[in-house]
């Protein structure tokens, strides 16, 4: 996963949209979702993508809204998108299509999706499939 550039508290303080991505290193579902998250991180500079290993999270019983544990529901992968004011715009688990994440981020960031991006259809790919495509491209 992509190391976070900022903390959730920093994002909220600066009124930037944030993407919380909860993952577990050993999870095959999380490994399949990692390329989607990396691509999202590269496309949306107006939002902070914060990847969080669930191994280091404390229980959310008394967590404040600037603590990622507040949003984690105990499932991986889980993505929570917060708008500039810290309101939850999306909270989903599993293999979320890139298009759904892009649409939600476009809504909270105020950016319009380019037509080609809005019409693109992607599919979840295994890491080995990605490696095979890189080899074929050479």
C-alpha positions in Angstrom: 0.0 0.0 0.0 1.0 3.6 -0.5 2.5 5.2 2.7 0.4 8.2 3.8 1.7 11.7 3.3 -0.6 13.1 6.0 -2.5 12.0 9.0 -6.3 12.2 9.2 -6.0 14.9 11.8 -3.9 17.0 9.3 -6.4 16.5 6.5 -9.3 17.5 8.7 -7.4 20.6 10.0 -6.6 21.7 6.5 -10.1 21.0 5.2 -8.9 18.5 2.6 -10.9 15.5 1.4 -9.5 12.2 2.8 -9.6 8.6 1.7 -9.1 6.2 4.6 -8.1 2.7 3.3 -8.1 0.0 6.0 -6.1 -3.1 5.0 -4.3 -6.1 6.4 -1.0 -7.2 5.0 -1.8 -10.9 4.9 -5.2 -10.4 3.2 -5.5 -11.6 -0.5 -8.5 -9.3 -0.9 -6.4 -6.3 0.2 -3.5 -7.3 -2.1 -6.0 -7.4 -5.0 -7.3 -4.0 -4.0 -3.9 -2.3 -3.7 -3.5 -1.4 -7.4 -6.9 0.4 -7.3 -5.8 2.4 -4.3 -2.4 3.3 -5.9 -4.1 4.5 -9.0 -6.6 6.6 -7.1 -3.7 8.1 -5.1 -2.0 9.1 -8.4 -5.2 10.6 -10.0 -6.4 12.8 -7.1 -3.9 15.2 -5.7 -6.7 17.2 -4.2 -7.3 14.5 -1.6 -5.2 12.8 1.0 -5.0 9.0 0.6 -4.3 7.4 4.0 -3.6 3.7 3.9 -3.9 2.2 7.4 -2.8 -1.3 8.5 -5.5 -2.6 10.9 -2.8 -4.4 12.9 -1.9 -1.1 14.6 -5.5 0.2 15.2 -6.9 0.5 18.7 -10.6 -0.3 19.4 -12.9 2.5 18.3 -15.1 2.6 21.4 -13.8 6.0 22.6 -12.1 7.3 19.4 -12.5 10.8 18.3 -13.5 11.7 14.6 -9.9 12.7 13.9 -8.8 9.2 14.8 -9.0 6.6 11.9 -10.2 3.9 14.4 -13.5 5.9 14.7 -14.4 4.8 11.1 -13.1 1.2 11.0 -15.8 -1.4 11.1 -13.5 -4.4 11.5 -13.5 -5.5 7.8 -10.8 -5.3 5.2 -10.4 -3.8 2.7 -12.6 -0.9 3.8 -12.5 2.6 2.2 -14.0 5.6 3.8 -14.1 8.9 1.9 -14.5 12.1 4.0 -15.4 15.5 2.5 -13.6 18.7 3.3 -15.7 19.1 6.5 -15.0 15.5 7.7 -18.4 14.1 6.8 -18.5 10.5 5.4 -19.3 10.6 1.7 -18.6 6.8 1.1 -18.0 3.9 3.4 -17.7 0.5 1.6 -15.8 -2.8 2.0 -14.5 -5.3 -0.4 -13.4 -4.8 -4.0 -14.8 -1.4 -4.8 -14.6 -0.4 -8.5 -12.2 2.4 -9.2 -15.1 4.3 -11.0 -17.1 4.4 -7.7 -14.2 5.8 -5.8 -13.4 8.4 -8.5 -17.1 9.5 -8.6 -17.2 9.9 -4.9 -13.9 11.8 -4.8 -14.9 14.1 -7.6 -18.0 14.9 -5.6 -16.2 15.8 -2.4 -13.3 17.6 -4.1 -15.3 19.6 -6.5 -13.3 18.4 -9.4 -14.9 17.2 -12.6 -13.9 13.8 -14.0 -12.5 13.9 -17.5 -15.0 12.3 -19.9 -12.6 9.4 -20.7 -12.1 8.6 -17.0 -15.8 8.8 -16.3 -16.6 6.3 -19.1 -13.7 3.9 -18.4 -14.5 0.4 -17.2 -11.9 -1.4 -15.1 -11.9 -4.8 -13.5 -10.1 -6.1 -10.5 -6.8 -7.7 -11.4 -4.6 -10.2 -9.6 -1.1 -9.1 -8.9 0.2 -11.9 -11.3 -2.1 -10.5 -14.0 -0.5 -7.1 -13.6 3.0 -8.6 -13.8 2.1 -10.5 -16.9 0.8 -7.2 -18.6 4.1 -5.4 -17.7 6.1 -8.2 -19.2 4.0 -8.2 -22.4 4.4 -4.5 -22.7 8.2 -4.7 -23.1 
